[in-house]
Structures are given as structure tokens and as C-alpha cells.
Amino acid sequence: MRAFDVANLPGRWNFGEIAVGDTHNNEGWYLEGVNEAGEHWFVRISASPFTIGRVDTNNLFLRNDGVSRVHAVLEFDPDGRLWLRDGSSTNGTFVNYQRLDPAQPVPLGDGDIIHFAKMAFRCVRREVTQITAPAVAPSPGTTLQPSLQLPETFVAQSQESSLREMLAGCMVQPFFQPIVRLNPAPALVAYELLGRGAHPALPQSPPQLLRIAHALGRIVDLSELWRTVGVKRALELHAPCLFVNTVPAEMAPDFLHRSLGALRTQAPHLPVVLEVHEHAVADVSLMSEVRHLLTELDMQLAYDDFGAGQARLVELMEVPPEVLKYDIGLIRGIDRKPPHVQELVRDLVRMARSLGVLTLAEGIETDEEAAFCVAAGFDLGQGYRYGRPTPDPLAAAA
């Protein structure tokens, strides 16, 4: 048997194939996984029995303390059906979120969701045509690092079908939250575009929808749809300016050029600010390309959630944005925080403004927070104090 260690592969990888015998025939049963970038990979169930566990003598070696030494076993019966048996594991084996009785093996079907403790997989039967051949390792089985351990890494097939319907039918609703100039008095200058779902069988919540889309490799499609539908509505609202969001998987320059180019064609004269999370700024070369592209498209750049991560202001300024959005964690309750914390926030605002960058305080909810932000010199504000996200901000403001 050939083996490999997924943990040692480069960042962009697709499939792992561990079949015995003829490796040109890729039709069969696979365990499907998802890495942190939302990319899917497949490990072929190439033996019977096929063991899964925490020690490297298993066919599938899972590096996770929650997984037992021999956690579960997959076996084919004489008719070719695939069965799963729990190996009396400590933390359980689950099929479609139901825990197995070790004494009762269960047959598996295409699309069943399997958890070995909290490590999630999907069982699929298909022909996989994009097999990569990573360097083999000396261990007897396939070794996986637990890149995702959420209880619901995969989604039910009904949600998969519903998500496809939602994307094909543009079944999303744009919401808009006001962004105001703080001095000399609050005045509307822009909206931030926020998306919601509008499919009856799916949640409306953006985090839940993004989780489902991530599991299906469609997170970019969802993010792009929210922007397309939102820009159309923003034009109807005569929005003065629109802040739009991205997900990390969209940060490839070629993709952004196509996607933002289409947005600019859709709205030739709409002022647009692209929000990028500060974690992406660590790649200075990438951000330089993004900065050049935005200038070409007459768009502006904002770094989101400043203060939530590890990036320092001097690093962010290697590719300076027009707007720096200070994380809600810095602003929430700022009027009640210790004096040294308040002074730190004031210093960060002064430093950004000295570099010609507009400063925006996110998450302002109270009059006291607003008063502090005005006194600290913030240029812009956003939060429930000035308006909640709504599909019709004009009606909300009336």
C-alpha cells in the first residue's frame, strides 16, 4: 500500500489516493475531507477491512487525541456494500450525527456524514479524476492532521441541494448598515453591504450560510452573489458609497480582477470601498497587487478588524488603505475601560491619521462610546447607535 502524510503537503492540494493494485481505476468509495481553504480531498477506501485510528498502523491514521487507537473499521460485504463498525471508541463514531453502537455495524450510503470523535468526513462513491501523487511516506497508512474539527464540517445532502438552488436563483437579500461621519455631527457617508439568505430551507444567518458554502466549496460563489445583488440594490437606493466584503479565498488577484471588474461594469459611478481583513495584509506582495487593481478600477481599500489580530500599524501601512476599521473589541465599552487602554486607542487613532488614513470605529452602541470616539478623533463611526443592518435603510431612517 502507498501512503502519504497530508500534513506535509503544500498549501494547495486536492486529492490523496492510496489504492492497492491498479491505480488507473479511480472509481470506488472514498472518504472526503475539507481543508481550511475549503478545498476538498479524497482518500480511497482501498482495503477490507480498512481501519481508522490514532496509531500509525491503521489504514487511516488520524492525529487527534480524541480519536481512539483503533477507532473504527470499514468493511465490504460479499455484495460490495460498505459497512462501518465502531471499534469501542472512547468518543464515538457517528453516522449522520447518530452515535453507533459498537455491536451494531451500519451500511453506508453515498453522501453519509461520518465523524470519528470530532473529525468529520463524508462517504462518497464516485470516480475521482484529479488524483495527485504526493511523495510517499514510510508509514503503512494515510496520515491526516485534523485541519477542521467542527462537529458539522459537512452538510446534509438536502442543504447541498438547497444551496445550489439559492445560488442559481440568486436567493439572497442584501442588508445595509450606515457609516457616518462623526464630526461635527453624525452624517451619513456610506453603507456597509451585508448579506442574508433568502432560501426557505436554509438559515438566513451569514455565518451559518458561509459554513455550509465552505463545506461545499462554494464560499466564493456565495460571497460574490451577495456583492452582485447588493450593488444592484445600492444603485436603487442611490447609496453615497458602498463598503463591500471579501472572504480569504477571494484574494487571488486574477479572481479579484474579474469579480471587481464585473462590479465596476455593473456600477460605473458608484464609490466602492473593498474591505480586507487585516490578516491578509501580511502578504505585502499580494496587497500591492490588490492596491494597484483597486486604483485601476477607481475603488478604495479598507482594512477591517484592526486590533483583533497580530498586525501592527506600521506593517499595515506598507500598503496603506484609505480607511482603517478599528475592531469592535476595541470600541465596545471603551468609555469604561482603564485609562491606559483608552490612551492606547487614542494613540492608534493619532498615528493612523498622521499617515493620511481615515479611521472608522466599529460597534458603537451607546452615547458614551460615541462621545469617546468623537473626542479620540475618529473620522467615521458604525454601529447600532447610528443604525442596524436593514434591507431598506431609507425607510429605517425616515
C-alpha positions, 0 to 999 in steps of 0.5 A, a space after each residue: 500500500 502507498 501512503 502519504 502524510 497530508 500534513 506535509 503537503 503544500 498549501 494547495 492540494 486536492 486529492 490523496 489516493 492510496 489504492 492497492 493494485 491498479 491505480 488507473 481505476 479511480 472509481 470506488 468509495 472514498 472518504 472526503 475531507 475539507 481543508 481550511 481553504 475549503 478545498 476538498 480531498 479524497 482518500 480511497 477506501 482501498 482495503 477490507 477491512 480498512 481501519 481508522 485510528 490514532 496509531 500509525 498502523 491503521 489504514 487511516 491514521 488520524 492525529 487527534 487525541 480524541 480519536 481512539 487507537 483503533 477507532 473504527 473499521 470499514 468493511 465490504 460485504 460479499 455484495 460490495 456494500 460498505 459497512 462501518 463498525 465502531 471499534 469501542 471508541 472512547 468518543 464515538 463514531 457517528 453516522 449522520 450525527 447518530 452515535 453507533 453502537 459498537 455491536 451494531 455495524 451500519 451500511 453506508 450510503 453515498 453522501 453519509 456524514 461520518 465523524 470519528 470523535 470530532 473529525 468529520 468526513 463524508 462517504 462518497 462513491 464516485 470516480 475521482 479524476 484529479 488524483 495527485 501523487 504526493 511523495 510517499 511516506 514510510 508509514 503503512 497508512 494515510 496520515 491526516 492532521 485534523 485541519 477542521 474539527 467542527 462537529 458539522 464540517 459537512 452538510 446534509 445532502 438536502 442543504 447541498 441541494 438547497 444551496 445550489 438552488 439559492 445560488 442559481 436563483 440568486 436567493 439572497 437579500 442584501 442588508 445595509 448598515 450606515 457609516 457616518 461621519 462623526 464630526 461635527 455631527 453624525 452624517 451619513 457617508 456610506 453603507 456597509 453591504 451585508 448579506 442574508 439568505 433568502 432560501 426557505 430551507 436554509 438559515 438566513 444567518 451569514 455565518 451559518 450560510 458561509 459554513 455550509 458554502 465552505 463545506 461545499 466549496 462554494 464560499 466564493 460563489 456565495 460571497 460574490 452573489 451577495 456583492 452582485 445583488 447588493 450593488 444592484 440594490 445600492 444603485 436603487 437606493 442611490 447609496 453615497 458609497 458602498 463598503 463591500 466584503 471579501 472572504 480569504 479565498 477571494 484574494 487571488 488577484 486574477 479572481 479579484 480582477 474579474 469579480 471587481 471588474 464585473 462590479 465596476 461594469 455593473 456600477 460605473 459611478 458608484 464609490 466602492 470601498 473593498 474591505 480586507 481583513 487585516 490578516 491578509 495584509 501580511 502578504 505585502 506582495 499580494 496587497 500591492 497587487 490588490 492596491 494597484 487593481 483597486 486604483 485601476 478600477 477607481 475603488 478604495 481599500 479598507 482594512 477591517 478588524 484592526 486590533 483583533 489580530 497580530 498586525 501592527 500599524 506600521 506593517 499595515 501601512 506598507 500598503 496603506 488603505 484609505 480607511 482603517 476599521 478599528 475592531 469592535 473589541 476595541 470600541 465596545 465599552 471603551 468609555 469604561 475601560 482603564 485609562 491606559 487602554 483608552 490612551 492606547 486607542 487614542 494613540 492608534 487613532 493619532 498615528 493612523 491619521 498622521 499617515 493620511 488614513 481615515 479611521 472608522 470605529 466599529 460597534 458603537 452602541 451607546 452615547 458614551 462610546 460615541 462621545 469617546 470616539 468623537 473626542 479620540 478623533 475618529 473620522 467615521 463611526 458604525 454601529 447600532 447607535 447610528 443604525 442596524 443592518 436593514 434591507 431598506 435603510 431609507 425607510 429605517 431612517 425616515 
